[in-house]
Amino acid sequence: MGFYRKTSSSTLNGAKPLTMHAKGSTFTSLGVEVNGYLYVDKGLEGNGEQYFWLPVNLLKPVGNK
């Protein structure tokens, strides 16, 4: 499991996300990456209820907390 922080406020080209996430938002990941997208959960709690895909190039790993 890893923790990530969004490094850009940009959105996906042509995508209409259900929820917008600001620069600096934190996410938890189980490490599943497919075609440059990482499967993440919102927040450091990682309750597994809100998993979604984000581009890896918008994320920066942060230390485990």
N, CA, C and O atoms as a MOPAC input file, in Angstrom:
PM7 MOZYME 1SCF
protein

 N      0.85100 1    -1.17200 1     0.00000 1
 C      0.00000 1     0.00000 1     0.00000 1
 C      0.89200 1     1.22800 1     0.00000 1
 O      1.93000 1     1.24900 1     0.66100 1
 N      0.49100 1     2.24400 1    -0.73600 1
 C      1.24400 1     3.47600 1    -0.79000 1
 C      0.34200 1     4.68300 1    -0.67700 1
 O     -0.86900 1     4.60400 1    -0.88400 1
 N      0.96300 1     5.80400 1    -0.34200 1
 C      0.24300 1     7.06300 1    -0.21900 1
 C      0.73300 1     8.01700 1    -1.28700 1
 O      1.93000 1     8.07300 1    -1.57100 1
 N     -0.17500 1     8.76400 1    -1.87900 1
 C      0.14800 1     9.65300 1    -2.98800 1
 C     -0.52800 1    10.99700 1    -2.78800 1
 O     -1.56000 1    11.10200 1    -2.12400 1
 N      0.07500 1    12.02700 1    -3.37600 1
 C     -0.48100 1    13.38200 1    -3.35100 1
 C     -0.60700 1    13.86700 1    -4.78300 1
 O      0.29800 1    13.66400 1    -5.59100 1
 N     -1.71200 1    14.50100 1    -5.09900 1
 C     -1.93300 1    15.03500 1    -6.44000 1
 C     -1.05500 1    16.26800 1    -6.62500 1
 O     -1.07100 1    17.17800 1    -5.79600 1
 N     -0.29200 1    16.29500 1    -7.71200 1
 C      0.67500 1    17.37000 1    -7.93400 1
 C      0.18600 1    18.41900 1    -8.91400 1
 O      0.87300 1    19.41600 1    -9.13500 1
 N     -0.97000 1    18.22500 1    -9.49900 1
 C     -1.46900 1    19.15600 1   -10.50300 1
 C     -2.97100 1    19.31900 1   -10.32800 1
 O     -3.66300 1    18.39700 1    -9.89600 1
 N     -3.45700 1    20.48600 1   -10.66400 1
 C     -4.89700 1    20.69500 1   -10.58800 1
 C     -5.57400 1    20.40100 1   -11.92100 1
 O     -6.78400 1    20.57800 1   -12.06100 1
 N     -4.78200 1    19.94700 1   -12.91100 1
 C     -5.34500 1    19.66900 1   -14.23100 1
 C     -6.28100 1    18.47200 1   -14.19600 1
 O     -6.17500 1    17.60000 1   -13.33300 1
 N     -7.19400 1    18.45100 1   -15.15000 1
 C     -8.15600 1    17.35800 1   -15.27200 1
 C     -7.77200 1    16.48800 1   -16.45800 1
 O     -6.84100 1    16.81100 1   -17.19700 1
 N     -8.46300 1    15.42200 1   -16.63400 1
 C     -8.21100 1    14.51700 1   -17.74800 1
 C     -8.81500 1    15.09200 1   -19.01400 1
 O     -9.93300 1    15.60600 1   -18.99200 1
 N     -8.09700 1    15.01200 1   -20.10100 1
 C     -8.59600 1    15.54000 1   -21.37600 1
 C     -9.85500 1    14.81400 1   -21.79900 1
 O     -9.85000 1    13.59500 1   -21.97100 1
 N    -10.93400 1    15.56100 1   -21.96500 1
 C    -12.17900 1    14.98400 1   -22.43800 1
 C    -12.96400 1    14.21000 1   -21.40100 1
 O    -14.07700 1    13.76700 1   -21.68300 1
 N    -12.42300 1    14.03400 1   -20.21800 1
 C    -13.10600 1    13.25900 1   -19.18600 1
 C    -14.03600 1    14.15600 1   -18.37800 1
 O    -13.78200 1    15.34800 1   -18.20700 1
 N    -15.09700 1    13.57000 1   -17.89400 1
 C    -16.01300 1    14.28200 1   -17.01400 1
 C    -16.03600 1    13.54000 1   -15.67900 1
 O    -16.90100 1    12.69400 1   -15.45200 1
 N    -15.08300 1    13.85700 1   -14.79400 1
 C    -15.01200 1    13.13300 1   -13.52200 1
 C    -16.22400 1    13.41800 1   -12.64100 1
 O    -16.79300 1    14.50900 1   -12.68300 1
 N    -16.60600 1    12.43600 1   -11.85300 1
 C    -17.72000 1    12.60100 1   -10.93700 1
 C    -17.35900 1    13.55200 1    -9.80500 1
 O    -18.21400 1    14.28500 1    -9.30800 1
 N    -16.09700 1    13.54000 1    -9.40000 1
 C    -15.61400 1    14.38200 1    -8.31700 1
 C    -14.30000 1    15.02100 1    -8.72200 1
 O    -13.42200 1    14.34500 1    -9.25800 1
 N    -14.15600 1    16.30200 1    -8.47500 1
 C    -12.89800 1    16.98700 1    -8.74900 1
 C    -12.02200 1    16.92800 1    -7.50400 1
 O    -12.52000 1    17.04600 1    -6.38400 1
 N    -10.72900 1    16.74600 1    -7.69700 1
 C     -9.78300 1    16.69100 1    -6.59000 1
 C     -8.74800 1    17.78500 1    -6.78600 1
 O     -8.13300 1    17.88100 1    -7.84800 1
 N     -8.55500 1    18.60600 1    -5.77000 1
 C     -7.63200 1    19.73700 1    -5.84800 1
 C     -6.18700 1    19.27700 1    -5.75000 1
 O     -5.89100 1    18.18700 1    -5.26000 1
 N     -5.29800 1    20.13300 1    -6.22700 1
 C     -3.87100 1    19.89700 1    -6.07200 1
 C     -3.58600 1    19.76600 1    -4.57800 1
 O     -4.10100 1    20.54800 1    -3.77900 1
 N     -2.77000 1    18.78500 1    -4.19600 1
 C     -2.45000 1    18.53300 1    -2.79200 1
 C     -3.35100 1    17.50900 1    -2.13200 1
 O     -3.09500 1    17.11700 1    -0.99400 1
 N     -4.41700 1    17.05500 1    -2.82200 1
 C     -5.28800 1    16.01100 1    -2.27800 1
 C     -4.47500 1    14.73800 1    -2.08100 1
 O     -3.56700 1    14.45100 1    -2.86000 1
 N     -4.79700 1    13.98200 1    -1.05200 1
 C     -4.06300 1    12.74600 1    -0.76400 1
 C     -4.92100 1    11.52700 1    -1.10600 1
 O     -6.14700 1    11.54600 1    -1.00400 1
 N     -4.21500 1    10.46100 1    -1.51900 1
 C     -4.87500 1     9.22700 1    -1.93400 1
 C     -4.09700 1     8.02900 1    -1.41200 1
 O     -2.89400 1     8.11800 1    -1.16600 1
 N     -4.78300 1     6.91800 1    -1.24600 1
 C     -4.18500 1     5.65300 1    -0.85600 1
 C     -4.29600 1     4.70300 1    -2.04200 1
 O     -5.31600 1     4.68700 1    -2.73200 1
 N     -3.24800 1     3.90800 1    -2.28300 1
 C     -3.28000 1     2.95400 1    -3.38100 1
 C     -2.79900 1     1.58700 1    -2.91000 1
 O     -1.92700 1     1.48000 1    -2.04800 1
 N     -3.38100 1     0.55300 1    -3.48900 1
 C     -2.91600 1    -0.81100 1    -3.23700 1
 C     -1.79600 1    -1.18100 1    -4.19300 1
 O     -1.25400 1    -2.28300 1    -4.11400 1
 N     -1.44300 1    -0.27400 1    -5.09300 1
 C     -0.34300 1    -0.50200 1    -6.01800 1
 C     -0.75600 1    -1.06100 1    -7.36800 1
 O      0.09700 1    -1.52600 1    -8.12400 1
 N     -2.03400 1    -1.02900 1    -7.68800 1
 C     -2.50700 1    -1.53200 1    -8.96800 1
 C     -2.38100 1    -0.41400 1   -10.00500 1
 O     -3.03600 1     0.62200 1    -9.89700 1
 N     -1.52500 1    -0.63900 1   -11.01500 1
 C     -1.34000 1     0.33800 1   -12.08700 1
 C     -1.57000 1    -0.34700 1   -13.42400 1
 O     -1.02300 1    -1.41800 1   -13.68600 1
 N     -2.38800 1     0.28100 1   -14.27100 1
 C     -2.68700 1    -0.25600 1   -15.59100 1
 C     -2.61500 1     0.89100 1   -16.59600 1
 O     -3.30900 1     1.89800 1   -16.45900 1
 N     -1.76500 1     0.72100 1   -17.60500 1
 C     -1.64800 1     1.70500 1   -18.69100 1
 C     -1.47800 1     3.13400 1   -18.20200 1
 O     -2.08200 1     4.05300 1   -18.75700 1
 N     -0.66700 1     3.33300 1   -17.17400 1
 C     -0.37400 1     4.67100 1   -16.67700 1
 C     -1.41000 1     5.24000 1   -15.72700 1
 O     -1.35000 1     6.42300 1   -15.39100 1
 N     -2.36200 1     4.42300 1   -15.28500 1
 C     -3.36600 1     4.85800 1   -14.31700 1
 C     -3.22100 1     4.03800 1   -13.04500 1
 O     -3.01900 1     2.82400 1   -13.09900 1
 N     -3.32400 1     4.70300 1   -11.90100 1
 C     -3.19700 1     4.05200 1   -10.60100 1
 C     -4.57300 1     4.00300 1    -9.94300 1
 O     -5.31600 1     4.98500 1    -9.95300 1
 N     -4.90000 1     2.84500 1    -9.37200 1
 C     -6.18100 1     2.64300 1    -8.69500 1
 C     -6.04100 1     3.18300 1    -7.27600 1
 O     -5.29100 1     2.62200 1    -6.47700 1
 N     -6.74800 1     4.26000 1    -6.94900 1
 C     -6.56100 1     4.94100 1    -5.66500 1
 C     -7.87700 1     5.10400 1    -4.92000 1
 O     -8.96100 1     5.02200 1    -5.49600 1
 N     -7.74400 1     5.33800 1    -3.61900 1
 C     -8.87000 1     5.63700 1    -2.74200 1
 C     -8.62300 1     7.02400 1    -2.16900 1
 O     -7.47800 1     7.37400 1    -1.88300 1
 N     -9.65900 1     7.81100 1    -1.99600 1
 C     -9.52200 1     9.17300 1    -1.48200 1
 C     -9.13700 1     9.15600 1    -0.00900 1
 O     -9.74500 1     8.44200 1     0.78900 1
 N     -8.13700 1     9.93500 1     0.34600 1
 C     -7.74700 1    10.10600 1     1.74800 1
 C     -6.75500 1     9.07900 1     2.23500 1
 O     -6.47500 1     8.08400 1     1.56600 1
 N     -6.23300 1     9.34100 1     3.40800 1
 C     -5.22500 1     8.45500 1     3.99600 1
 C     -5.84000 1     7.25100 1     4.68700 1
 O     -5.14100 1     6.27700 1     4.96600 1
 N     -7.13500 1     7.30200 1     4.96800 1
 C     -7.78200 1     6.18700 1     5.65300 1
 C     -7.87500 1     4.96100 1     4.75500 1
 O     -7.73300 1     3.83200 1     5.22600 1
 N     -8.11100 1     5.17400 1     3.47200 1
 C     -8.19600 1     4.07600 1     2.52300 1
 C     -9.26500 1     3.07500 1     2.88200 1
 O     -8.98900 1     1.87900 1     2.97400 1
 N    -10.49400 1     3.54600 1     3.09000 1
 C    -11.57000 1     2.65500 1     3.51700 1
 C    -12.07000 1     1.73900 1     2.40700 1
 O    -12.89900 1     0.86500 1     2.66100 1
 N    -11.58600 1     1.92000 1     1.19000 1
 C    -11.93500 1     1.02300 1     0.09800 1
 C    -13.31000 1     1.21900 1    -0.48400 1
 O    -13.76100 1     0.39700 1    -1.28100 1
 N    -13.98900 1     2.28200 1    -0.11100 1
 C    -15.34900 1     2.50200 1    -0.59400 1
 C    -15.40800 1     3.40600 1    -1.81700 1
 O    -16.43100 1     3.44800 1    -2.50000 1
 N    -14.32000 1     4.13500 1    -2.10900 1
 C    -14.36300 1     5.10800 1    -3.19300 1
 C    -13.16500 1     4.95800 1    -4.12600 1
 O    -12.54100 1     5.96000 1    -4.47600 1
 N    -12.83000 1     3.75400 1    -4.53200 1
 C    -11.69200 1     3.56300 1    -5.42700 1
 C    -12.00000 1     4.05900 1    -6.83100 1
 O    -13.11700 1     3.89300 1    -7.32200 1
 N    -11.01100 1     4.66700 1    -7.47800 1
 C    -11.13800 1     5.15900 1    -8.83700 1
 C     -9.74400 1     5.25300 1    -9.43500 1
 O     -8.75200 1     5.10200 1    -8.72300 1
 N     -9.66200 1     5.50100 1   -10.72700 1
 C     -8.38400 1     5.55000 1   -11.45000 1
 C     -7.92700 1     6.99300 1   -11.63700 1
 O     -8.72800 1     7.86000 1   -11.98600 1
 N     -6.61800 1     7.25500 1   -11.40300 1
 C     -6.00900 1     8.55500 1   -11.67300 1
 C     -4.72300 1     8.34300 1   -12.45700 1
 O     -4.03300 1     7.34600 1   -12.24500 1
 N     -4.38600 1     9.26100 1   -13.35900 1
 C     -3.12600 1     9.12900 1   -14.09900 1
 C     -1.93100 1     9.23200 1   -13.15900 1
 O     -1.88100 1    10.10900 1   -12.29700 1
 N     -0.98100 1     8.33800 1   -13.33200 1
 C      0.20800 1     8.30900 1   -12.48200 1
 C      0.98500 1     9.61900 1   -12.56900 1
 O      1.56700 1    10.05800 1   -11.57800 1
 N      1.00000 1    10.25600 1   -13.75800 1
 C      1.79000 1    11.47500 1   -13.91600 1
 C      1.20600 1    12.66100 1   -13.14800 1
 O      1.84600 1    13.71100 1   -13.08700 1
 N      0.01600 1    12.53100 1   -12.56300 1
 C     -0.54900 1    13.58600 1   -11.72100 1
 C     -0.31000 1    13.33500 1   -10.23900 1
 O     -0.72400 1    14.13000 1    -9.39600 1
 N      0.36200 1    12.22300 1    -9.91900 1
 C      0.55100 1    11.83500 1    -8.52800 1
 C      2.02100 1    11.79500 1    -8.13300 1
 O      2.89400 1    11.53400 1    -8.96000 1
 N      2.27800 1    12.05800 1    -6.85900 1
 C      3.63300 1    11.99500 1    -6.31200 1
 C      3.57700 1    11.11800 1    -5.05900 1
 O      2.74700 1    11.36100 1    -4.18300 1
 N      4.44400 1    10.10200 1    -4.95500 1
 C      4.45100 1     9.27800 1    -3.75100 1
 C      4.87500 1    10.11100 1    -2.53900 1
 O      5.75800 1    10.96300 1    -2.63300 1
 N      4.23400 1     9.84800 1    -1.40900 1
 C      4.62100 1    10.46600 1    -0.14200 1
 C      4.88900 1     9.34200 1     0.84100 1
 O      4.40300 1     8.22800 1     0.64700 1
 N      5.65200 1     9.61000 1     1.89200 1
 C      6.00900 1     8.57900 1     2.86700 1
 C      4.80000 1     7.96200 1     3.53100 1
 O      3.77000 1     8.61500 1     3.69800 1
 N      4.92700 1     6.69400 1     3.91300 1
 C      3.84600 1     6.00700 1     4.63500 1
 C      3.63200 1     6.68600 1     5.96500 1
 O      4.59000 1     7.00200 1     6.67100 1
 N      2.36900 1     6.91200 1     6.31200 1
 C      2.04200 1     7.60600 1     7.55500 1
 C      1.14300 1     6.76400 1     8.40100 1
 O      0.75500 1     7.17900 1     9.49300 1

